[in-house]
C-alpha cells in the first residue's frame, strides 16, 4: 500500500490557534464518495451514498456549501446555519436537475465566535462522527442517525455489537434523502489541548473507540495521526471509503478584540507546515 500523503496546516487567529490534517482513501471500493473540507474555520466530512456518480456529488456539494466561511475570521452561528441551508438546497437542486438522487451525511465542527470567545459548533446528519479528545479522554460528541444507534438507545444492542451489526450502514437521516431535518448541533467552548476527530464510518466501523483513542493519544502530530488512522482502517479491512480530519487546539484567548486580528493570521490561511512522504 502506498504511503498516504498528509499535509499539516496551521492557523493563528487572535482568538484561537489550530493545527490540522485531513486524509481520505477509497479503501476496497472502486470510487471514493466521501468528501472532506478542512480549512479554517471549517472542518467537515461528508459520506455520500447512492452510487452511479451521485453520492460523490452530494457529499461534495454538502461540504462546498461551507466554502464562504473559509478565511481569516471565526464563523458565526448564523453563518453556519446558512451554510447548512445551502447544503440542503444544493443537494436538492442537484437531484431535481440531474435526477441522480444521491444523499450524504455531514459531520464536523466549525470554529465560531460566541461573545468574543472561540467555540466549536459541532453538527451532524447521519453516521459520520465528531469525537473530542480532552485530557486523554475520548468522547463521541455526535450521535449517529442510524438504525443500530436506535437499537443501542433502546438497550437492544451494545456499542461493540453495533459495530458489526448487519444493519450498521443503514442511516435514518441524510441530506438529500427522506425528510429534511435540521442537523443535530452542539456548542462547545474551545480549550487548549483539545483534539477533534471528524471521520466517516469507514473509520469507525473498522476501529473501535479504544483503538481510535489509543492512536490519537500516542500520535502528537495531526498529520501523523490522520495518516495512521487511515492506514489502520485499511489494514483492518478498509471495506468502505475512509476519511478523517484531526484538529488540535494549541491556544485559545479569552474575549479578544477585533483589532487584535491584525496580529494573528498568516498570509495564506492554510499554509502547510510540514510534509510527509
Ligand atoms: Mg461510509
Boltz pocket constraint, residues with backbone or C-beta under 6 A from the ligand:
constraints:
  - pocket:
      binder: B
      contacts: [[A, 47], [A, 48], [A, 200], [A, 201], [A, 202], [A, 240], [A, 241]]
      max_distance: 6.0
